[in-house]
Amino acid sequence: MLTTSKKTRFAIIVLSLGFSAASCTFADAGVRRAEVNMRLANQNFRIDRELASGKITAARANFLHSEDRFVRNQERFDARFDKGHITPAEQKALNQELNGVSKQIH
């Protein structure tokens, strides 16, 4: 069994945090698109979970999924004009639309 000291574990954690912080300094527009897509996937899961638990009807779930599809299509449309990336303003607008859909899920 491999054991490590507390100092070694701490050093590993600090180094990994440093690498992730360094990678975050490069504000790549592709990351913005990935964040929007991750939110869409999460909302899709939440809609399905609410439907399975009986908290919303199938018609309501279909309506919410259609609103998510609209946001996804808007994200794809925006990305076409900037080499597959979205701008911070476009991300903000998409997030506001997602916030509206998210409030309807509960």
HUJO-V749602 format. One record per pair of residues at least 4 apart in sequence whose ideal C-beta (glycine too) atoms are under 7 Angstrom apart, sorted by the first residue. I is the first residue (numbers start at 1). J is the second residue. Records with the same first field share a line. If there is no record, write none. Layout:
I=J + J
//
This chain:
4=8 + 9
6=10
7=11
8=12
9=13
10=14
11=15
12=16
13=17
14=18
15=19
16=20
17=21
18=22
19=23
20=24
29=33 + 82 + 85 + 86 + 87
30=34 + 84 + 85
31=35
32=36 + 86 + 88 + 91
33=37 + 75 + 79 + 85 + 86
34=38
35=39
36=40 + 75 + 91 + 94
37=41
38=42
39=43 + 98
40=44 + 68 + 71 + 72
41=45
42=46
43=47 + 68 + 98 + 101 + 102 + 105
44=48 + 68
45=49
46=50 + 105
47=51 + 61 + 64 + 65 + 105
48=52
49=53
50=55 + 56 + 105
51=56 + 58 + 61
56=60 + 61
57=61
58=62
59=63
60=64
61=65
62=66
63=67
64=68 + 101 + 104 + 105
65=69
66=70
67=71 + 101
68=72 + 101
69=73
70=74
71=75 + 94 + 97 + 98 + 101
72=76
73=77
74=78 + 94
75=79 + 86 + 94
76=80
78=86 + 90
79=84 + 85 + 86
82=86 + 87
86=90 + 91
88=92
89=93
90=94
91=95
92=96
93=97
94=98
95=99
96=100
97=101
98=102
99=103
100=104
101=105
//
